[in-house]
Amino acid sequence: MSARQIQGYLYDLLTKGSVVRKKIPVLILCNKTDKVTAHTKEFIRRQMEKEMYAFKSAISAADIANEFTLGVPGEPFSFTQCSNKVTAADASGLTGEISQLEEFIREHVKQ
């Protein structure tokens, strides 16, 4: 998937009525943190917020088919503005480091 496709998917998810009304939490899982060149989850979150703001700004009113809008008009986008809790977490499939993923699941998935 291209970055634009990912932003479109995330935008659709965070503005979809059934997701927003149920306040379904969203996890942005940053894999490959074992690599020396890996960015931090905070960096990736900030980059995604900037890209989401640009993506949102590029969508015309005619293109918006979802029930909810994203962000606060006139302000830079932040995931904190979402009705859903958006969490960024680090992981490494290569080393098996998934503790932040496991913590997210324990916190949000009912047994």
C-alpha positions in Angstrom: 0.0 0.0 0.0 1.1 3.5 -0.7 1.2 6.2 2.1 -1.7 7.9 0.4 -3.8 4.7 0.5 -2.9 4.1 4.1 -3.9 7.7 5.0 -7.2 7.2 3.1 -7.9 3.9 5.0 -7.1 5.5 8.3 -9.3 8.5 7.5 -12.2 6.3 6.5 -11.7 4.2 9.7 -11.6 7.3 12.0 -14.7 8.9 10.4 -16.8 5.7 10.0 -20.0 6.0 12.1 -20.0 2.5 13.4 -16.4 2.9 14.6 -16.8 6.4 16.1 -20.1 5.7 17.9 -18.6 2.6 19.6 -15.3 4.5 20.3 -13.3 1.6 19.1 -9.6 2.1 20.0 -7.1 2.2 17.2 -3.5 1.0 17.4 -0.7 2.2 15.2 1.8 -0.5 15.6 5.3 0.6 14.5 7.2 -2.6 13.5 10.9 -3.1 12.9 12.0 -1.2 16.0 15.0 -3.5 16.2 16.6 -1.7 13.2 19.1 1.1 14.0 17.4 3.3 11.4 13.9 2.9 12.9 12.0 6.1 13.9 10.4 6.3 17.3 6.6 5.8 17.7 6.3 9.4 18.7 8.0 10.5 15.5 5.8 8.2 13.4 2.7 9.5 15.2 3.6 13.1 14.5 4.4 12.4 10.8 1.0 10.6 10.5 -0.8 13.5 12.0 0.9 15.9 9.5 0.1 13.6 6.6 -3.5 13.1 7.9 -3.9 16.9 8.1 -2.7 17.3 4.5 -4.9 14.4 3.4 -7.9 15.8 5.1 -7.3 19.2 3.6 -7.1 17.7 0.1 -10.5 16.0 0.3 -13.3 18.1 -1.1 -16.7 18.2 0.6 -18.2 16.2 -2.3 -15.7 13.4 -1.6 -16.6 13.0 2.0 -19.1 10.1 2.3 -18.6 9.4 6.0 -20.9 10.4 8.8 -18.2 12.1 11.0 -15.5 14.6 10.2 -12.0 14.5 11.5 -10.2 17.1 13.5 -11.0 20.7 14.4 -11.5 23.1 11.6 -8.6 25.6 11.2 -6.3 23.7 13.6 -3.5 21.2 12.8 -4.7 17.7 13.1 -3.9 15.6 16.1 -5.1 12.1 17.0 -6.2 13.5 20.4 -9.0 15.2 18.5 -10.5 11.9 17.5 -13.5 10.4 19.3 -11.6 7.1 19.3 -8.5 6.6 21.4 -5.5 6.3 19.0 -2.4 4.7 20.5 1.1 4.3 18.9 3.2 1.3 20.0 6.6 -0.2 19.2 7.1 -3.8 18.1 9.6 -6.0 16.4 8.4 -9.1 14.7 12.0 -10.2 14.2 13.0 -10.2 17.9 9.5 -11.0 19.1 9.2 -7.8 21.1 5.4 -7.3 21.2 4.9 -6.2 24.8 3.2 -2.9 23.9 0.9 -4.8 21.5 0.0 -7.2 24.3 -0.6 -4.4 26.7 -3.0 -2.7 24.2 -4.9 -6.0 23.8 -5.2 -6.6 27.5 -6.5 -3.0 28.0 -9.0 -3.0 25.2 -10.1 -6.6 24.4 -12.8 -8.0 26.7 -12.2 -11.6 27.7 
